[in-house]
Every structure is written in C-alpha cells, then in structure tokens.
C-alpha cells in the first residue's frame, strides 16, 4: 500500500512539475517569441509599404553665363595678372575647377621645363547660372561701343550697327576684332564707292572684310 501511495505521489509530483514548467517558463517564453514575431512582421510591412526615399546627390553646376559687359580671362587667379582675352555678356562658359572665388577655364600648361603650371581663370562674381536677358537697347549700346571710332560714323551708323551685329552673331567676327581698330575703316582701294573694312580673326589681307554702306554688300 505504501509503495502504491509513493508511486501516486511521484506521478502527482511529475505532473505538477510539468505544469509548473509549462505555466511559468515555456508559456511566457512562447508568448514573448510570438510578440517579437508580430513586431517583425509589422516592421516588414512598413518597409515594404513605405520604401525609404533615396536622396539624389546632384553634381555641382559648372556651366555658367557671363553677366557683365566684359570679363577678362587671366593666366592666374589674381586681378593683378595680365588679361589674355575677354568673354562678353551672354557668352556661355564651362568651368573645370572652382577655387577661392575664381573659375578655371583651361587645362594646366607648363611653358618651360621646371616652370610653374599655368591655366586661364575668370572671377566667379561675373557669372550667373541662367542666360541673361539682353534687350535690343542693351545690344545696340554694346555694339555702338565696339564701333565708336568708325570713320564717318555719324553718316553711316545704322549700316555699321546692322552689319557689325550680323558678323558677331554668325561668328565671322568677335568683339575684340572691332575693339582693336575701334570700328570700320574707310577703304581707299575702291574709288568712287563708300566701302569700309574691318579685320576679323587676324591682321592679314585674307582677314579683311569689306562693307559697301550704300548697298549693304559684305565681301572679302
């Protein structure tokens, strides 16, 4: 009888221990695992439903337009250095480098062995990102400045202005061509005709462009 009771008590103890393990250890642990799984599922749904936006990093703008009447190109980033040539209002320019308020517009060159690297620079303060709007009045004033020392300017100004503007727009001439001579020069080659000339692209005979101000004919 005693052995029977001992077996019964032993079975009861085993059952109680199993119940305690389930209630106080396994069940709470399983509930925590289930909760964690639900949280992971919600996070996955959020990630799938609302993808994070990728911020696009745009490259720095290096294309500009000249916004002053005349902008000097120099062989160093210094206003005291010699002006090699000019850019004019409305000209488009692409920079290769920006540094201390200056923009580099050419590659680096070494003119003598062991010498310094030299490049062409322009000040950034004369540049804008959008092409400037040049009114007809502004354009006329600019062209007038190019031909202000032309021979017989008062008499033939309108023809000089019209022809000069055309030659500039089609690329036959540049502003510096007119600035070197101050404008149109009376030709002595064509007797009996009102013909004037300008040099464009050089000072050789082949660079001479003639204008008959009476007919508007341009010839070479």
Secondary structure by P-SEA (a helix, b strand, c coil): caaaaaaaaaaaaaaaaaaaaaaccaaaaaaaaaaaaaaaaaaaaaaaaccbbbbbbbccccbbbbccccccccccccccccccccccccbbbbbccccccbbbccccccccccccbbbbbbbcccccccbbbbcaaaaaaaaaaaacccccccccaaaaaaaaaaaaaaccccaaaaaacccbbbbccccccbbbbbbccccccccbbbbccccccccc
